[in-house]
């Protein structure tokens, strides 16, 4: 079935213009030669897509380590595009917004979905406020910081997926009644973006879903570390071992707890920084990173790093009143930084931030 999907659907349009392979190649060349930096990477990918090569190189985001290149076949990208199209019922002619960097897999897959499914794709510069004009979109993808800045414009989007970082509880409350149907996604470069989703609003219960549910054909299990293992037959991906610690409900559903490589061992208690960060962000109303630093008695103690241009007094007071963290989870101290380092895809670069603070 995948082989029947053309690399360029006859109804595909790019920023309002229909294209044949020849005219799209010309447009790609123009983006490379005359476009802004964000357009250049789009042009590069279009040239790769239209080439005779059956493989595509993709750079990982580098969120949890050094960025590296991954090689995928055209078959795998088309299979991923079809799975998304089927799940979200995308059909030829529907309008989609690409506001993610074209240099990473999330942006590339928006292009592939549009070209393979015959969508009307409009790309804009991937800024924190990505909807700069009045236009309706049937489908879009964002990172949380873009979603936060777009809340007042979400009547312009029908379905929106958000990924790249956990969605905070405060943001989930903010989007509860917006017109767009919003889904948090779970995935990575190796799975060609999402393999599981959870709906954040417009649910039958009125509450956001708490667990990620597999897309059709995806199966989950866990290893001895309680880390998620993914099988995605459409990608020829069998038992891909991740470093994401989860609580597995069944082979189709899980709740995410945090990264195994981020776990803090404090007094022989395993602390998941992402869980602590979620609670602190909700209480502090700002970005927070949690890490472990050496401690003579505990082995490691929990440190909270707050993104703020002010002092820490108010955060210290709030911290003392938080009851949702146990003794070992609650940061023993706080540190302030005016701005976290972020990578090109808008994610907080934990490693670079730690190096800047001389913590690692």
Rosetta blueprint (number, residue, H / E / L):
1 X L
2 X H
3 X H
4 X H
5 X L
6 X L
7 X L
8 X L
9 X L
10 X L
11 X L
12 X L
13 X E
14 X E
15 X L
16 X L
17 X E
18 X E
19 X L
20 X L
21 X H
22 X H
23 X H
24 X H
25 X H
26 X H
27 X H
28 X H
29 X H
30 X H
31 X H
32 X H
33 X H
34 X H
35 X L
36 X L
37 X H
38 X H
39 X H
40 X H
41 X H
42 X H
43 X H
44 X H
45 X H
46 X H
47 X H
48 X H
49 X H
50 X H
51 X L
52 X L
53 X L
54 X L
55 X E
56 X E
57 X E
58 X E
59 X E
60 X L
61 X L
62 X L
63 X L
64 X L
65 X L
66 X L
67 X L
68 X L
69 X E
70 X E
71 X E
72 X E
73 X E
74 X H
75 X H
76 X H
77 X H
78 X H
79 X H
80 X H
81 X H
82 X H
83 X H
84 X H
85 X H
86 X H
87 X H
88 X L
89 X L
90 X L
91 X L
92 X L
93 X L
94 X L
95 X E
96 X E
97 X E
98 X E
99 X L
100 X L
101 X L
102 X L
103 X L
104 X E
105 X H
106 X H
107 X H
108 X H
109 X H
110 X H
111 X H
112 X H
113 X H
114 X H
115 X H
116 X H
117 X H
118 X L
119 X L
120 X E
121 X E
122 X E
123 X E
124 X L
125 X L
126 X L
127 X L
128 X L
129 X L
130 X L
131 X L
132 X L
133 X L
134 X L
135 X L
136 X L
137 X E
138 X E
139 X E
140 X E
141 X E
142 X E
143 X L
144 X H
145 X H
146 X H
147 X H
148 X H
149 X H
150 X L
151 X H
152 X H
153 X H
154 X H
155 X H
156 X H
157 X E
158 X E
159 X E
160 X E
161 X E
162 X E
163 X L
164 X L
165 X L
166 X L
167 X L
168 X L
169 X H
170 X H
171 X H
172 X H
173 X H
174 X H
175 X L
176 X L
177 X L
178 X L
179 X L
180 X L
181 X E
182 X E
183 X E
184 X E
185 X E
186 X E
187 X E
188 X E
189 X H
190 X H
191 X H
192 X L
193 X E
194 X E
195 X E
196 X E
197 X E
198 X E
199 X E
200 X L
201 X L
202 X L
203 X L
204 X L
205 X L
206 X L
207 X L
208 X L
209 X L
210 X L
211 X L
212 X E
213 X E
214 X E
215 X L
216 X L
217 X L
218 X E
219 X E
220 X E
221 X E
222 X E
223 X L
224 X L
225 X L
226 X L
227 X E
228 X E
229 X E
230 X E
231 X E
232 X E
233 X H
234 X H
235 X H
236 X L
237 X E
238 X E
239 X E
240 X E
241 X E
242 X E
243 X E
244 X E
245 X E
246 X E
247 X E
248 X E
249 X E
250 X E
251 X L
252 X L
253 X E
254 X E
255 X E
256 X E
257 X E
258 X E
259 X E
260 X H
261 X H
262 X H
263 X L
264 X E
265 X E
266 X E
267 X L
268 X L
269 X E
270 X E
271 X E
272 X L
273 X H
274 X H
275 X H
276 X H
277 X H
278 X H
279 X H
280 X H
281 X H
282 X H
283 X H
284 X H
285 X L
286 X L
287 X L
288 X E
289 X E
290 X E
291 X E
292 X E
293 X E
294 X E
295 X E
296 X L
297 X L
298 X L
299 X E
300 X E
301 X E
302 X E
303 X E
304 X E
305 X E
306 X E
307 X E
308 X L
309 X L
310 X L
311 X L
312 X L
313 X H
314 X H
315 X H
316 X H
317 X H
318 X H
319 X H
320 X H
321 X H
322 X L
323 X L
324 X L
325 X L
326 X L
327 X L
328 X L
329 X L
330 X L
331 X L
332 X L
333 X E
334 X E
335 X E
336 X E
337 X E
338 X L
339 X L
340 X L
341 X L
342 X E
343 X L
344 X L
345 X L
346 X L
347 X L
348 X E
349 X L
350 X H
351 X H
352 X H
353 X H
354 X H
355 X H
356 X H
357 X L
358 X L
359 X L
360 X L
